[in-house]
Amino acid sequence: MTIDRRLIFTLAWKRARSMADGQPVRPFFAAALRAVWALAKATVVAEAGVKARPVINPAGWERGNVHRARAVANYNARLGSYTGYAGW
């Protein structure tokens, strides 16, 4: 998700106007801008942490779990492979 300056200011302005309720908007805008900026920074940090995680199972779903590998092997033993079923 792209977060630019315009989006941050728009979200802060909408939040400030909803909180102001007839009072001057400027102090509410300052508080809302700090809150939105903190959320934007937290989002960037969280997305950066997700991308840096290592691959948990490079072997693939068939061999990653012992029970799943056994189930796939039993299925292939009972019914044969797809190519055997098709007669190739």
Secondary structure, 3 states (H helix, E strand, C coil): CCCCHHHHHHHHHHHHHHHHCCCCHHHHHHHHHHHHHHHHHHHHHHHHHHHCCCCCCCCCHHHHCHHHHHHHHHHHHHHCCHHHHHCC
